Amino acid sequence: MDTTVRVRRPLGEFRVIAAPLLFCLFWPFVAHAQAFYPLKDVRPGLRGVGRTVFNGNHIEEFQVEILGTLENLTPKQTIILAKLSGGPLAETGVLQGMSGSPVYIDGKLVGAIALGFPFSKEPIAGIQPIEDMVADARPPSAAPLPKSALSFRRVPPVSALSSSFGSLSEILSPVAFSGFTPATLETFGTEFRRLGLSPQQGVSSGSPTSQRYSGTVTPGSMISVQLLSGDMSISADGTVTYVDGNRVYAFGHRFLDSGATDLPFARADVVALLPSVNTSFKLSASREWVGSMTRDRSTAIAGEIGRHAHTVPLAITVRSASTGIHDYRMHVVEDRLLTPFVTQTALFSVMDATERAVGAGTLRLHGQVDFEGNIPPLLIRDVFISDNALPQQASADAVVPLSFVLGAGFANLRLKNISFQLEPVDSKRQLHIAQAWASKHEARPGDTVEITAVLQGENGVELTRVATYRVPVGASAGPLNFTVSDAATLNFPDFAGMSQSALRDPGELVRAINDYRSSDAAYVRVWRQEPAFTVAGPAPGGELTDPPPSVMLILADPSSSVTTNPALTLTRGSGLAELTIPVAGFSVSGAKTVQVEVKE
């Protein structure tokens, strides 16, 4: 047979014919097995090459000379020290944005450029071993945690690693703010730095215009990991170290140290290099979405090419009589800490860009957060008044309900959409409760009592409003109190008495928050002096009213274990009813109490 003839061919001829075929068939396995240069074999004097992007999307090589290894810089961590040369490095030194640039010795990957010396006269860098990067960022074999359980946790990076060579620190992946006002970075810069991030403006030109995941990357490619994308963006740029199938490893150090995560990343082009005496950096522009980073560890970030990250649409609309309508459309990452914080930053910037931040002003805010499943939407509504710094106050208070809901840790809570509508006014539309009185001083069960409130504001504004209350048939004799107050006076004890753990599902929590009062109204609380206890539950304001003496003694005893229950709080008195007095377009403050004697 023909096969017998082929077997009998000379060995040399067989090698010539079979070698290309065997190379094609088995190269992926051979390459994977031989791709890494062992850390134990790294010696001073070895030379290799690194790959990164200095201009556009063209990956270029630079030269690497191994100086030695620094062992146990942090617990059981070894860093390879090397001198870089070639390209623009003699002028720029080690660049921010080079984090993750792969380094090869004899064609084998040894690690990623990850650390540098600020103010160094020479491009000396620390290389994170690839073996540690892959091992540290490998997905766990166990089932992943529910998304809502993946809390953001920030361990500050090692800013300085002491060694005989001086101060070696992680090359910062600068967090680029695009579309934000300069005042935003001044206001929130400290908070971002507390998270271990370095906010900068003008180092990135934003996010991809298309939502399609059409990009791809190779070792040495520039990428942009984005916390916010769209009309405004917050992103961190770095370099891809290693690609294994659809698995990608980058940066060579942590980004947020959030463990399991879901952060979208895009391919980026280098627009220019900016040399600096401290640390030079790359100016970049995001191009096509590539995938999602699913692991964020101390030695690397890792993710999947083609995997769509779950981000939340964020819409902010400003309707101003003086500047018109402004619409902003973005996508924000889903995280119990980052989502409210990044949303607050965007809200502040929008207000700062469209309205004046100095001087008296009023802002009416309506927000809605939609969730997946059968959870009702979270409704956010309020009116903010300030003589100065209105954006700070409004942006912070606007995200408190969202932060409270996400902080409850429900596993089945997933965000679907976030939207805000802002209506600013260039005047202080605030009313203070100046007077309150009752239509009669004495009443009998079944009688009607009218409570009149006078509200006064600037420029002689005065409004009079009347609320009507019918004394219940069978009401006991004694004083009946009517407190006319603002929303904050009534919301505070309700909020203090609410326990997240006492709520059985996210729907109950959302409904409870939706029941809180808005500041654009006055409220009449009808109450008696009998003790009452606020009981946390599905709705705020639930009270255990006038309990039996034996029960009251136990609840009121500070040494009792029952009173340590956060779901049970002693309130000012026993609430009987609550009436609302709407005051559209104004914020109400203050409180007044009147008393009516109920006769038998």
N, C-alpha and C positions, 0 to 999 in steps of 0.2 A: 504494500500500500504506500501511498504517497507520504503518509506520516512516518513510515519506517525510514524512508529515504531522508526525510528532514532530520530525524534523530541522528542519523549516521553522518551528517555533515560535519566538517571540521569544527572544532570548538571555537576557533577564531571567527569563522563565518557566522556561527550561531549567535555569538556575542554581538556582532555587528547588526544582525537582524533584530534580536530580542531586546537589546538595551533601550532603544527609544520607547518601545512599547511598555517595558517594565517601568521605565522612568515615569511615563504618563500615568500608569495605573497606581503606582505606589508612592509617588512623590508627595501627595498630601499627608500620608502617614509618616513618611521619613522627615518631611519638613517640620511637622508638628513635634516629632520626637527630638529633632536636633535644632529646633528654632532658638532655644534659650542657651545663653552662655552661662555656665554655672557660676554662682557667686564665689564658690570656694576656689575657683581657678583664676579669679581676678588678681592681677599682680601689678605693681607699679611699673611703668614703662610700656604697658600695652597700648596699642593705638587702634582706634576705630573711627567710625563715622556716625554722625547724627543726622537726622532728617527733620526739617521743619519748613514752614512757609515764611519767606521774607517779603514776598510781593505777589499780589493777586492770589491765585490758587496753585501756583507752581511750587512743588516740593523740591527743596534744594538740600544739598549735603553740606555739612560742616565737619571739621576735623576735631577728634577727641583724643586727648592723651591722659591715660589713667595715672593719677598721682598716688593713690592708695585707697584704703578703706578706713572708715571711722566706725568702730564697733560699739554697740550698746549705747548709742546716743540717747535713745529712749529705750524703755525695756525691750530687750531682744530685737532691736532694730539696728541694722547696719546700712550705712550710706557709703556709696562709692564716690570718691572725690576725683574730679577731672578738670583739666584745662581745655577750654574750647578755642577754636580758631577758624578762620575762613569766613567768607561772606562779609557782612557788616559788623561782625562781633567785635572786632578790634576797636570800633568806634562806639558801639552801643553797649557792649558788655552783655551779660545775660538779660534777656528781655522778659518782661511780663507778657504772658501769652505763649511763651515757650514751654510752659509746664506741660509735661507729657511727651515732649519731643523724644522719639526713640533713639537709642544709641546701640550700635552694632559693633561687635568684635568678631573678625573672621566670618562675617556674614550671619552671625547669630545674635539674637536680641539679648542685651544684657540688662537694659532697664530704661528709665525715663528721666530726662532732665526735670528736677523737681525742687531744688534748693539753690540758693545763691547768697552772695555777700553784698549787701547794700554798700554803696560808695566804694566798691572795689575798683582798682585801676585795671585789673585784668579779669577776663571772663572765666572765673573759677566757679564751677557748679557742683552741686550734689546730685547724684544719680540714684533714684529709687530702684532697687532690684526688681526685675520683672517677675521673678518667682514669688516675691512677697505681694506684689500687686494682684496677681492672678489668684493666689491663695486667699488673700484678704477680701477680695471683691467677688469671690465665687458665690453664686446664689445658694442659700441653705437648702438642704435636701428636704426639710420639713415643709409643710404647706405654708404659704405666705400668710402673714397677718392680715386681718381685714384692714381696708384702707383707713378707716376712722381710728384704728388703734395705732397707726404709724405716727406717733407723736414726734414732732420736730425736736431734736435735742442737739444743742450746740456745745461741744467741748472746745474751748479756745485752742487754736493751733499752737504748736511749739514755735513761738516767735523767735527764739534764739537758742541754738544748740551749742553749748560751750565745747570748744575743742582747742587743740593747739594751733589750729589755723585761724581762730578768731570767732566771729559771730556768724553762724550759718543759719539761715532762716528759709522757710518755705517761700518759693516765688509766688507772690500774690496773684490770684486770678482776679483782676480788678472787676468789680461789679459795675457795669456800665449802665448809666441812666440815659435813656433816649426819649425825648419828648417831654421831659420834666423841667420845671422852672428852677433856676439856681437856688431860690429860697427853700425848695424842697430838700435839697441836699444839705443845706445849712440846718434845717429843722430836724431831719431824720438821720443825718450822718452819724451822730453819736450812737443811736440805737443800732444802726447797721454795723458799726464798728464793735459794739458789744457782742454781736453775733459772730465776730471774727471776720467780717467782710470789709472791703475797702471801696466805698462808693466813689465813683468818678463820673464826670460828665464829658461828653465829646470824644470818647474813645471807641464808640460803636455807633453805627448808623441805623440801629433799630432791628426789627424782626422781619422774617420772610413775609412777602405780601400774599402768597398763596398758602392755603391750609393743607395742600397735598404733600404727602411724604414721598418725595421723588428723588431725594439726594442720596449720595453714597460717600463713604470716606475710606481712606487707606492710612496706614501708619505715616505720620507726619502731617496729616491734614489738620487745618484749623477748624475748630468747632465753637459754637456758642450755645451754652446751656441757659435756658430762659425761665425766669420766675414769672415774668409778665411779658406778653407779646401783643402786638397790635398798634394802635395809635400811640401808645406809650410802651416802653419795654424796659425790663431790668434783666440783664444777662451777664454771664461770666464766660470769658473766652479762654480757651486752652488748646492743647494739641492732642491728637490721637496717638497712642503708643502702640497698640496691638489690636489686630482684628482676627478673630477666630470664628470663621463662618459668619453668622450674623451677630456674634458677640463682639463688643468693642470695649476697650479699656483706655482710659485717658487720664490726664492731669498729673499722675504720679503723687498726688497728695489729696487730701480731703477737699470738698467744696463746702458743704454745710455739716458734714459728719452726721447725717440724718439716718444712716443705716439703709433699711429698705425705703425706697422712695419712688417717685414717678415724675421725672423732670424732662420735658421735651428738649431736644437739642437739634441744631441746624448746622449745616456746613457754612463756613465763613471765609471770606476773602480778606487778605491783608491790604489795606488801602495805603498805609504809610507806616514808617518807623519813626518814633520820636525819642532820640537820645536824651538822657537825663543824667545829672550828676549822681542822683540817688539810685534809681532803678529805671531803665528805659522800658518802653512798652510799645506794643503794636496797636495801630488803629485799624479797626476791622469793620466789616459789613456782612451781616447775615444774608445767606442766599436761600437754599432749599432746606426744608425740614428733612431730617434723616431718621430719627427714632427717638427712643426714650431711655434716659438713665434710670436704672432700677436699683442700683446699689451705690451708696456714698460712704466710703470707708476712709480710714486714716491714711492709707497708702495709694488710693486710686478711686476714681468713679468708674462705674461699668454699666453697660446697658445693651440694648438690642437695636440693630438697624431694622427699620421698617415697622417697629412697634409704635403704635399711636399712644401718646401719653394722654391721660384723662385730665384735661384742663377745663376750667369753668368759665363760660362766657360772662364778661363783666361789661355792663353798659352804664355810662354816666351821661346824663343830659342836663344842660344848664339852660333855663328859660329866664332871660333877663330883659326887663323893659328897656334898659340902656344899651346893651350889647347884642341882643338878639338870642337866637338859639344855637347852642354848641353841642354837638354829639361826639362822644368818644366810645369806641368799640375796642375791647381788649379780651384776652384770655389770661386767667390767673391760675397758678398751680393750686391743687387741692391739698391743704395741710391745715391741721387744727390751729397752728400758730401763724404760719406764713400767710394763709389766705386773708385773715383779718388785717394783718400788719401791712401787707402789700396793697390791699384795697384801701386802707387808710391813707397810705402814701399817695396813691393815685387820686383819691378824693381831694386831698390837700392841694396837689398840684393843679387840678382842674379849677378849684376855687381861686387859687393864687393867680392862675393865668387869665381868668375871665373877669374877676371882680377885684376891687381894691381890698387890701388887707389892713389898711390903717384907717381909723375913724369908725364912728358908730354905724352899725349895720344890722340887718335882720336876714336870716336865711330860713326858708321853709323847706324841709327835706321830707321826701317820700322814698322809701326803699322797699324792695321786695326780694326775698331769697327763696328760690324754688328748689325743692328736693326731689330726688327720684323716688318712685313708689307712691304710696297713699298718704304721705305726710303733708299736712297743710302748709302753705307758704308762710314764711316768716315776714311779718309786716313791720316796717320801721318808719315811724312818722314822728316828727318833732319840729319845733320852731326854736331857733337859736338867736340870742341877742348878745351883742358885744360892742364895747367901745373900741376894742382893738383885738387883733389876733383872732378874728372870727374863724378862719380856716382851721386853725389848730383845734379849737373847741369843737366845731361841728364834725370834722373828720374823725376825731377820737370817739366822740359819743355815738356816731353813726354805726360804728362797727362793734360796739359793746354787745348788743344782742346776738350778733353772729358769732362772736368769740365765745359767749356764754354757751350757746347751743353746741358748737364744735367741741368745747371743752368738756362736755358731758361724757364723751367717749362711747357713744352708741355705735355698735359695729355695723348696723344696717343704715347708717346715715350717710348719704351721698349727695353732694351738691349738684344741681342741674343748671342753675342760672342765677346771676346777681344783677340787680339793676337799681339805679338811683336817679331821682329827679330833683334838681336843686332850683329853687326860685329865690334869688337874692333881691333885696330891696335896700337902697342907699339911705335908710333912715332907721332910727331905733324904734321899732314898733313893740313896745313893752307896756303892759298895764300892771299897776300895783293895786292890790285889794286895800282900798283906803278905809271903807266903812262897811258895816253889815248890821242889819237889825231885823227883828221879827215883827210881823204884823200884830201880834198880841203877846202879852207876857204870861197869860194863863190859857190853857186849853183843856178840853175834855176829850176822851176817846171818841173818834169819829170826826172831830173838828179838822178844818183845813188851816194850815199855818203857811203864810207867805214869808220867805226869806229874801230880803232885798240886799243886793251887793252893789257898791259903788266902786268902779275901777277907774283909776286915773293914770294918765301917761304924760309924755312930753308935749309941749306946745298947747297946753290947756285941754288935751283930749280927756273926756270924761264919759264913761258909759255906765248906765244903770241897768242891772239885770235882776230878774225875779225868778225864784224857784219855788214851787208849791209842793208841800208835804201834807199828807193826810195822816193824822194820828190814828194808829190801828185801833179798831174796836177791841176792847179787852185789855188795852195797855194799862200797866200798873201806874199808880200815882208816884210822883216824884219828878226831879229835874230831868229835862230832855235837852241835850246839847246839840247845837248846829254849828259845825266848823266849816267856814267857807275858806278854801285853801287852794294852792297851786298843785300841780301834778306831783312835783318832787316830794312834797310833804307826805302825800299818801303812798307814793310808790316805794319810798325808802323802807318802811317797815315790812311791806309785802316782799320786797326783794331780799331783805335781810332774813326773812323767815322761810325763803324758798330753799329747798335742798334738792340738788340734782339727783342724788341717790334715791330720793323719795318718789321720783317720777318713773313710771314703768316703761315708757317708750318715748321716742323722740317726738311723736305727735303730741303727747301731753305737754312736753316741755315747750314746744313751739306755741301751742294754744295758750299756755300760761303767760308767756312773754307777750303775745299779741293782746292780752287783756290789760296790759299796763296802759296808764293814762298818758295822753299827749299834753304838752305844755300850752297848747292853744285853746285852753278852756279853764274855767274855774269849776271846782267841785264842792258840793255840800255834803259833808259826812254827818249823819245823824247817829248819835251815840249816847250811851249812859255810862255812869261811873263804875258799874259792875265790872269786875276783872274779866278779861277775855284773853285767849291765847291764839296766836296765829298758827295755823296748822299747814305745813307745806303739803301741797298736793297738786292735782291737775290744774287748778286755777289759783292765782294769787288772791290774797284777801280772805281765804277760808278761815273762819274763826270758830273756836270752841267758846261759845258765849255763855257767861254766867253759869259756870259749872257748879254742881252741888258742893257744899262747904267741905266735905271730906276729900273730894277730888281736888278742889282748889288748894287745900293745905298741902297736898303732895306736889302739885304742879308749881306752886309758888315757893316751895322750900328749895333754896339754892344748893343745899347739901344732898338733895334727892338725885338719884341717878336718872330719873325721868327728865329733869330739867336740863341735863346735859345733851339731850337729843336735839340736834340742830334743826329738826323738823318742827319743833315746838318752841314758840317765842312769846313771852308776855307782852301784850300790847297796851296802849293807853286806856282803852275802855272797850265796852261791848258795842260793836257797830250794829246798827239796826237797818240803815238804808244809806244809799248814796245817790245823789242827784248831779247831773252834769249841766253846766252853763256854758255853751259854746261861745267862743269869742274869736271868730275867724280872722286870720291874718295877724294876730297879736300873740305875744307870749305873756303869760300871767304869772305873777309872783306874789308872795305874801300869804297871810292867813289871819282870819278874825273868827272869834267864837261868840255866839249869843246863846242865851238859855231861856227855855220856856218851861213853866211849871205845869205838869199834868195833874189835873184834879179829878177825883172820882165822881 
